[in-house]
Amino acid sequence: MAQNSKQTSSKVASTAGKTLGSASASGLQKSLAGSALRQAGGGGAQTGAKIESRASRALDNPGSASVTKTLAGSVVSQSNKNR
């Protein structure tokens, strides 16, 4: 797996943690939150192509909730720029 030098900020990581614990969060929000948290620890995790695609579509969707766009933005910003 490719290494990633970028990390999720503590603010977004906190949002991701709250999202994972929320009963009202959508499946997409929880997937994005999980990906963002995976990239928060400094382990060099790389965003996968599937979640990158889902995050990109969420950002393009004007109906996406602000928390969805926050998490999606973090995930996409840490994606593989060669894709």
N, C-alpha and C positions, 0 to 999 in steps of 0.2 A: 504494500500500500504506500502511496506517496505521502511524504511528510508535509505538514502544514505549519508554518511559523506563526500564523495568526491565531489569536485566542478570542473566545467570547468574552465580552466585558462583564464585570461583576454585576452591573445593572441588568443586562440582558439575562445573565445566568440566574439572577434572582427572579426575574419574570418567568423564566423557563421552569424553575422549581415550583413556583406558585401555580403555573399552568398544569404541570404534571399532577399536582395535588388537587386540582379543581374537578369536581364532578360535572361541571357544565362545559368544560373545554371540549372542543371537537377532536376527532381522531387526527385530523391534519395538524391542529395546534399541538397536540401531544407528540406527534412525530417530529415536528419542527423543534419543539422544546427538548426532546431527547437528543436530537442532533446537536443543538446548540450547547447543551450541557456536556456532551461528549467532547466538544471542542474547547471547553472551558478550563480543563485541567492542565493544559500545557503539554499534553502528551503527543502533540503533532497530528491529531486525527484529521483526516481529509474527508470533506463532504462527498457522499456517494452520488452517482449520477441520477439515481431515481429521486432521492430527496431534493437534490438540486433542481430538478425539473419541476417537482411539486412546489417548491418554494418560489421559483420563478413565476409559475402560473398564479400563485397566490398574490404575488406583488402586482401582477398585471390585472388582477380582478378588482374592479372598483368597489365591489361589495365585501371585500375581505375586511374583517375586524382589525382594529389598530394593533392588537396584541399579535394577531397572525402576521401582519406586515412587519412588525418589529422582529419577531422570531425569524421570519423568512429572509429579511434583510441581512440578519446576522449570518444565517446559513449560506446565503448566496455570496456574501462578501468573503467567505472562507472556502469557496469552491475552487475547483481546478480550472485555472484560466485557459488551459489548452482545450477544454471542452466547449 
